[in-house]
Amino acid sequence: MSTISTELVEPESGLPAGEPGPVGIAARSPLQLFWRRLRKDWLALTALGIVLLIILTAIFAPVIVDLAGTAAPRTQNADLTGDFGEPLGPNAQASSPSADGTVAQAGPFGSDKLGRDVFSRTVYGSRISLLVAFIATAITVLVGVTLGLLAGYYRGWIDTLLTRVMDLMLAFPVLVLAIGIGVACSGAEGCLGGAIQPGLTVVIFVISLSTWPYMARIVRGQVLSLREKEFVEASRSLGASDRRIIFKEILPNLVAPIIVYSTVLIPQNILFEAALAFLGIGIDPSDPSWGAMISDAASIFREAWWYMTFPGIALLVTVLAFNLVGDGLQDALNPRTAK
Amino acid sequence: MAHGDPLIEVRDLVKHFPITKGLIRAKQVGAVQAVDGVSFDIREGETLGLVGESGCGKSTTARLLTRLLDPTSGTIEFRGKDIASLSRKELKPFRRDMQMIFQDPYSSLNPRKTVGSIISEPFIIHEPSVGEKDRKCRVQELMEQVGLNPEHYNRLPHEFSGGQRQRIGVARAIALKPKLIVADEPVSALDVSIQAQILNLLRDLQRELGLTIVFIAHDLSVVRHMCDRIAVMYLGRVVELAGADELYNHPRHPYTGALLSAVPVPDPRLAKAKVRQVLTGDVPSPTNPPSACRFHTRCPKVVMGKCDVDDPALDPKEGGNLAACHFPLSDREVATQVPTAAA
């Protein structure tokens, strides 16, 4: 009988004694097996918890800032800078009273050069990071999987053309390209006929443009080997259309590698966004972005350590958590790969 | 078994796989002559065996018959209609009547699909009007017919053993009640004990459904058990074609003789009495096959000046075998060399 992946299941405990329980062997679906393996990986589960926490932070950023009682992320408060314009440290009090007589106090993470609250900006920064990372990853997956499937399945001139384009993209100096596009699209009317507006869309466009070839290559390689499998031949000998073979036979076998690679892409894209923001591409300077904050803080790090440290920690924890989740998913989806 | 008219007539079937060179403009520098001028008939209701060494073109012939590959030239007439050059669309109605069973039950079933959806695929493609409930009913009937538990409808292929997987493949192949089944080494990936079960299943189904089977194998005893007629292939050609008993009792082509001579004999006294005909060397490359008779480089009976110049036709020889040889084996040679020869 079936041996692989059937495991003994304890009889349901609610049954009256003496009555035999249901049959002791139950088959498990791949999803159940995946979940059982993931459940044993505490590191991945912890990371998953942190990722969920970060996502919740991004969604409920206004509520959190409200509860903490800190100022809105874009509010500039001249009272929160020192006499010479230096930012105030965490919970530090202003040296002189404000116009209304009260003494202003900085938030738990201090304030920046313009007297904006670092805590609020760090909380709101998760929104930009996640938004850019998720949208760019989604576009990368969509474009990469589609083109990879086309190239791998049809081969011939389509494959040659697409592979050459991928090679070309991979050979591009990405940062130079990003700066170029960032500058070219920074005008009020954007570029590509207005499809790419200055701001977040530029960042998303640049990231997707430079990461889709990796996804497409992985998918193409898998499709090249899958299309020669006998089950594809069997489907073809039944008279199945190309569309049916691609979507019903090949694509389901690609789900695992696509999920795994996407979870690797998300933290990469978060870092990419931070790097672009650090270089001042795309994001409006008043928008709270971790990369832009770190860039801002670099010049005054000796005087205001908190300004760089908190967004830096946020970035580190986020990327680390996503990476660990990705590793956990990889292990749970491909149990045969050794750790 | 009485066999009727030819179901399929194959004439001068050729499949060359081009070898190309060059990055931008690919130039053809040669060809693997996988199948090179094969002709035979498949009669309605019979089992035709295709045997030969690895790389002799058996599997390519099978994939040409089911049009998984496009022939380079030649005709395949299915009930009088040439299907060798039909387009994919024109071919679809014929697909119902020709199904294939594959060699490796581990790669012929999609690991991500349940058994139920694998066996329903023929219905979804060819009878899309059948409702889901009806379809499930028919699939479960099929599962029962091939000896699977219909309750396992929702299981995935990896939950089954090799033999059970091959039964799933068989169920998929017979789903639309085809006329012809091409079985490409259907048991060579299975344990010996399981092989017999699958072979018997195929024979039973053949009787029930009136199937015609093309059975490809390299195990000569399996072929003898299964087949009414046998075609022996060597380097892309059919070198001998005869009824199973004729072929085993008195092979005429020296290559067939050598193949049968390699069959182990359980009786040591009988084994001692035979002079085994051992072939030397390897099969020549199909990219550059020998001239005229392709077997002449390894043939024990070769006569230079004849065999390497004059290509022998597949003609009737003594005892009714069709063999492509100028100097077929005599009864005396058969008696000393071939262990399967009638005593």
Boltz contact constraints between the chains, C-beta under 6 A:
constraints:
  - contact:
      token1: [A, 2]
      token2: [B, 159]
      max_distance: 6.0
  - contact:
      token1: [A, 2]
      token2: [B, 160]
      max_distance: 6.0
  - contact:
      token1: [A, 4]
      token2: [B, 158]
      max_distance: 6.0
  - contact:
      token1: [A, 27]
      token2: [B, 155]
      max_distance: 6.0
  - contact:
      token1: [A, 27]
      token2: [B, 159]
      max_distance: 6.0
  - contact:
      token1: [A, 229]
      token2: [B, 107]
      max_distance: 6.0
  - contact:
      token1: [A, 230]
      token2: [B, 102]
      max_distance: 6.0
  - contact:
      token1: [A, 230]
      token2: [B, 104]
      max_distance: 6.0
  - contact:
      token1: [A, 230]
      token2: [B, 107]
      max_distance: 6.0
  - contact:
      token1: [A, 230]
      token2: [B, 108]
      max_distance: 6.0
  - contact:
      token1: [A, 231]
      token2: [B, 108]
      max_distance: 6.0
  - contact:
      token1: [A, 231]
      token2: [B, 109]
      max_distance: 6.0
  - contact:
      token1: [A, 231]
      token2: [B, 110]
      max_distance: 6.0
  - contact:
      token1: [A, 233]
      token2: [B, 68]
      max_distance: 6.0
  - contact:
      token1: [A, 234]
      token2: [B, 108]
      max_distance: 6.0
  - contact:
      token1: [A, 237]
      token2: [B, 66]
      max_distance: 6.0
  - contact:
      token1: [A, 237]
      token2: [B, 68]
      max_distance: 6.0
  - contact:
      token1: [A, 237]
      token2: [B, 100]
      max_distance: 6.0
  - contact:
      token1: [A, 238]
      token2: [B, 121]
      max_distance: 6.0
  - contact:
      token1: [A, 238]
      token2: [B, 122]
      max_distance: 6.0
  - contact:
      token1: [A, 238]
      token2: [B, 125]
      max_distance: 6.0
  - contact:
      token1: [A, 239]
      token2: [B, 92]
      max_distance: 6.0
  - contact:
      token1: [A, 239]
      token2: [B, 95]
      max_distance: 6.0
  - contact:
      token1: [A, 239]
      token2: [B, 125]
      max_distance: 6.0
  - contact:
      token1: [A, 240]
      token2: [B, 125]
      max_distance: 6.0
  - contact:
      token1: [A, 249]
      token2: [B, 110]
      max_distance: 6.0
  - contact:
      token1: [A, 252]
      token2: [B, 112]
      max_distance: 6.0
  - contact:
      token1: [A, 253]
      token2: [B, 112]
      max_distance: 6.0
